[in-house]
Amino acid sequence: MIAGVWLAFLAWQRGSQPMGMLAVALLLAAPILALVAILARPRSAIDAGHGAAGDLVDAIHRVDSALSAVRLCRAHLGVAGSFVFVLWFCQLTGYVSLLDFLEFYTVACAVAAIACLPWLAARERRLHDDRAEYRRLRKERFSDFAGLL
């Protein structure tokens, strides 16, 4: 994300449209790539059916963090898409003249939305299922422990 912002600043400073297009691609891809890194965690002992009740609480917190990252990615794509409308309004009213960049940005946002939104929805459903399973397992294990007392 920082590299995309830095590259966008350099593109603006130099007036380089190709560099600006690369910055857009980096800025659109950065949150999705971060989410992929978050979701690529190794399988834990809990997923294999082992682990303590405290591990279940940690797993629930990890899933909640991943769900927050999914929501952040969806919001990022939404903001990028809404900026398309702002830029088109500015272009059509004559405030800016960036037609080539705007066409690229519109296509890049559309492709990012078409490619990522279904994937994000699938990951979110899986994370909700994982969280429900971890909560069920935690309830079972805590209720077993409470029965011993």
C-alpha positions as CSV (number, residue, x, y, z in Angstrom):
1,M,0.0,0.0,0.0
2,I,2.8,2.4,0.9
3,A,4.6,1.6,-2.3
4,G,1.4,2.4,-4.3
5,V,1.0,5.7,-2.5
6,W,4.7,6.5,-3.1
7,L,4.5,5.6,-6.7
8,A,1.3,7.7,-7.1
9,F,3.1,10.7,-5.7
10,L,6.0,10.2,-8.0
11,A,3.6,9.8,-11.0
12,W,1.8,13.0,-10.0
13,Q,5.1,14.8,-9.5
14,R,6.5,13.7,-12.9
15,G,3.2,13.8,-14.8
16,S,3.7,10.2,-15.8
17,Q,0.5,8.4,-16.8
18,P,2.0,4.9,-17.0
19,M,3.5,5.3,-13.6
20,G,0.1,6.4,-12.3
21,M,-1.5,3.4,-13.8
22,L,1.0,1.1,-12.1
23,A,0.3,2.9,-8.8
24,V,-3.5,2.3,-9.3
25,A,-2.8,-1.4,-9.8
26,L,-0.7,-1.6,-6.7
27,L,-3.2,0.3,-4.6
28,L,-6.1,-1.9,-5.8
29,A,-4.1,-5.2,-5.2
30,A,-2.4,-4.4,-1.9
31,P,-5.3,-5.1,0.5
32,I,-6.3,-8.3,-1.3
33,L,-2.7,-9.5,-1.2
34,A,-2.6,-8.7,2.5
35,L,-5.8,-10.7,3.0
36,V,-4.4,-13.7,1.1
37,A,-1.4,-13.6,3.5
38,I,-3.7,-13.5,6.5
39,L,-5.9,-16.4,5.2
40,A,-2.9,-18.6,4.3
41,R,-2.3,-19.5,7.9
42,P,-1.3,-23.1,8.7
43,R,-3.9,-25.4,10.0
44,S,-3.9,-25.5,13.7
45,A,-4.4,-28.4,16.1
46,I,-8.0,-27.2,16.6
47,D,-8.8,-27.8,12.9
48,A,-7.5,-31.4,13.4
49,G,-9.8,-31.9,16.3
50,H,-7.3,-31.4,19.1
51,G,-6.4,-28.4,21.2
52,A,-7.4,-26.8,24.5
53,A,-10.3,-24.5,25.2
54,G,-7.9,-21.5,25.3
55,D,-6.8,-22.4,21.8
56,L,-10.4,-22.2,20.7
57,V,-10.7,-18.7,22.1
58,D,-7.5,-17.7,20.2
59,A,-8.9,-19.3,17.0
60,I,-12.1,-17.3,17.4
61,H,-10.1,-14.1,17.7
62,R,-8.0,-15.0,14.6
63,V,-11.2,-15.6,12.6
64,D,-12.6,-12.3,13.9
65,S,-9.5,-10.5,12.7
66,A,-9.7,-12.2,9.3
67,L,-13.3,-11.2,9.0
68,S,-12.3,-7.6,9.7
69,A,-9.7,-7.8,7.0
70,V,-12.3,-9.1,4.5
71,R,-14.6,-6.2,5.4
72,L,-11.8,-3.8,4.9
73,C,-11.0,-5.2,1.5
74,R,-14.6,-4.9,0.5
75,A,-14.7,-1.3,1.7
76,H,-11.5,-0.6,-0.2
77,L,-13.0,-1.8,-3.4
78,G,-16.2,0.2,-2.7
79,V,-14.2,3.4,-2.2
80,A,-12.2,2.8,-5.3
81,G,-15.4,2.2,-7.3
82,S,-17.0,5.3,-5.9
83,F,-14.0,7.4,-6.9
84,V,-14.6,6.3,-10.5
85,F,-17.9,8.2,-10.4
86,V,-16.2,11.3,-8.9
87,L,-13.5,11.2,-11.5
88,W,-16.0,10.8,-14.4
89,F,-18.1,13.7,-13.0
90,C,-14.9,15.8,-12.9
91,Q,-14.0,14.7,-16.5
92,L,-17.5,15.4,-17.9
93,T,-17.7,18.8,-16.3
94,G,-14.3,19.8,-17.6
95,Y,-12.6,20.1,-14.2
96,V,-9.9,17.6,-15.2
97,S,-8.8,16.2,-18.5
98,L,-7.5,12.6,-17.8
99,L,-9.5,10.5,-20.2
100,D,-6.8,7.9,-20.9
101,F,-6.1,7.4,-17.2
102,L,-9.8,7.5,-16.3
103,E,-10.6,4.7,-18.8
104,F,-7.8,2.6,-17.4
105,Y,-8.9,3.3,-13.8
106,T,-12.5,2.4,-14.6
107,V,-11.5,-0.9,-16.2
108,A,-9.1,-1.7,-13.4
109,C,-11.8,-1.1,-10.7
110,A,-14.3,-3.1,-12.6
111,V,-11.9,-6.0,-13.1
112,A,-10.9,-5.9,-9.4
113,A,-14.5,-5.9,-8.3
114,I,-15.5,-8.7,-10.7
115,A,-12.5,-10.8,-9.6
116,C,-12.4,-10.1,-5.9
117,L,-15.9,-9.6,-4.6
118,P,-17.1,-13.2,-5.2
119,W,-13.9,-14.5,-3.7
120,L,-14.3,-12.2,-0.7
121,A,-17.9,-13.4,-0.2
122,A,-16.8,-17.0,-0.3
123,R,-14.0,-16.4,2.2
124,E,-16.4,-14.5,4.5
125,R,-18.9,-17.4,4.4
126,R,-16.1,-19.9,5.2
127,L,-14.8,-17.7,8.1
128,H,-18.3,-17.4,9.5
129,D,-18.6,-21.2,9.4
130,D,-15.2,-21.6,11.0
131,R,-16.2,-19.2,13.8
132,A,-19.5,-21.0,14.4
133,E,-17.7,-24.3,14.6
134,Y,-15.0,-23.0,17.0
135,R,-17.8,-21.5,19.2
136,R,-19.6,-24.9,19.2
137,L,-16.5,-26.7,20.1
138,R,-15.7,-24.2,22.9
139,K,-19.2,-24.6,24.3
140,E,-18.9,-28.4,24.3
141,R,-15.5,-28.3,26.0
142,F,-16.5,-25.7,28.6
143,S,-19.8,-27.5,29.3
144,D,-17.8,-30.8,29.8
145,F,-15.5,-29.0,32.2
146,A,-18.4,-27.4,34.1
147,G,-20.0,-30.8,34.5
148,L,-16.9,-32.1,36.3
149,L,-17.2,-29.4,39.0
